Amino acid sequence: VDVSQATTVLEQRGALNILNAPSTWFGPHVDGVDASPWSGVTLPPGVPLNGLPRGATSEVTACVSDVDHDPVGEAPTLSILRRNGAEVEESEVTHLGEVDVNPSLSCTAWNVTLPAGLPLDDLDYAVHVADEERLRRRFTVADEVPLLTLSLQDEGGTELVRARGDGSEVLHITYRDLDDPGTGAVGDLIVTWPGQASRVLPLQIMAGALHANVTLDAPINPLEEGDLHVEVDLAGAHGASAMASLVRDVLLTPPSIELAVLCDERGAAEELRFGMEVWFGARVISSRPLQEAVVTIEQEGWRSTAPSWTAGETDTAPSPSCASQIPDDEHAMWFRLRPDRAFVNGEASVGLRATDIDGASSR
């Protein structure tokens, strides 16, 4: 344009070559595996210490520094690859679009879900733009610790707050391996009763089982005051270890003498006579093995112990009508009384003392 406003246009074709500005990609960053929050730039070199979760969803982010980034034409894609380059077809990758990580960068995020039960082989997360690989990171695959809970129950499934050591306690084990569902586990069960050495037993949770019940054997040696300690240590399908423990107070219960009768050959005995036999029967319930049961006749400081008796060992026997008061089962006990000349006419007492192996007794 000159001073007279005359205009001339000159067109020069091919004078400039428009180039795509260079770009630098960062990531991919995996939330829950890499440190968060992420600045969108640097990541530690090498394979992260934390592994990728299975059966769970993680957010994956990749960022680019590019002054002329085209979010449509240069949109990145994320691939989950095995070490041999094959894609993990079972994985789910959901594109979330652009996210705000760093104002100077363009960042894209995805939700990635790896299936439960996936092998623990390393995986590569690769980012491509227009079929060109821009990023690749290798990750290990995590093996989560299985969930393990314990409860002490009776034979009917009611939870116990105390243990008795009578062989009726059942350890109820609940086992769940969330990232390897349906798999079993093996390990040890350690049972320690107070005053007893620990007992280690092999334990197996069968594949497909969510629960297991183990009946605790009654300790055969004397118990002391204290607690029952139960520990379970299991290794899951890929070796992840789960541990749980349980402590219950041990209730030392003395034997219970539920019923006692005196019988002679005619029926219920109301008196003892010199040289005549009388039988003492009792029903004794004990949660622990009995150490002894002693029947004594006492009079004015003099004491005599009655021997035990079983049907058929003597020609004489208590009246069936009287003896039937004591049910004929494992709790029935019979003794034969035969006062001698050491006793005199007058009152005397007959008593039974039952003592279990823990020293607890009833009279």
Order of alpha helices (4+ residues) and beta strands (2+ residues): beta-beta-beta-beta-beta-beta-beta-beta-beta-beta-beta-beta-beta-beta-beta-beta-beta-beta-beta-alpha-beta-beta-beta
